[in-house]
Amino acid sequence: PRVLQPGLSLVNPLVDVTRFDTRTQNYTMSSVRTEGQQAGDDAIRVLSADGLEVVIDLTVLYHVVPTQAPKILATIGEDYQEKIVRALARTRIRDNAVYYDAVALYSTRREEFQTRILAAIEKDFRTNGLQLDQLLIRNIQLPQSVKASIESKISAEQDAQKMQFVLQKEKQEAERKRVEAQGIADYQRIVNTELSDRLLQYESIKAQQAIATSPNAKVIIMGKGSGAQMLIGDK
């Protein structure tokens, strides 16, 4: 068989011509009934390493290698989407999902899983005359009980973080109030000390004035310490 390149070609009218689309095509398998190539729920159901059923939505982007079109036609036929793309993709996903726990597939090891199945499917496609362009894991659904457990755990972690924030804020507020109270106490101590000294001085002056104006004999000591002065008077 001869491969005709895109464009105008002269063809013997007695020769059968089979058309192959060599542009990038996509094949989607999805649980959403209107998204995939097949009607209804066409998602891939696999068993994980911990024995749980996981539902995977997948899109395969690929193209026919032009020089391999005669081989595809001779060995597989025109229905290569069903016999190669669909069949091999579903098989390789099931074969590799068994190495991962369900939660790991859903979260921490999802990218690793996608890389692994991409390599396996790419090799299969190349053997059969197709080139894998991209593999997209659109969605991974866990059993409802596992999903509820994960959501509960996430919620508990968020509550714990929120409580930690509240406690930290209250601790900071308590420290602020302690510093404020200490400042007020220091201020009051200083003020009270100064007022006490002035009050004593004031009372001393009043007493001295009273003695000075008294008609009785008196001895008045003014000031204190070495600088004190003594005044002596009589009636």
Secondary structure, DSSP 8 states (H G I E B T S, - for coil): -----SS-----TTS-------S-EEEEE-SSTTTSSSSS---EEEE-TTS-EEEEEEEEEEEE-GGGHHHHHHHT-S-HIIIIIIHHHHHHHHHHHTTS-HHHHHTTTHHHHHHHHHHHHHHHHHHTTEEEEEEEEEEEE--HHHHHHHHHHHHHHHHHHHHHHHHHHHHHHHHHHHHHHHHHHHHHHHHHHHHHHHHHHHHHHHHHHHHHT-SS-EEEEES-GGG-EEEEE--
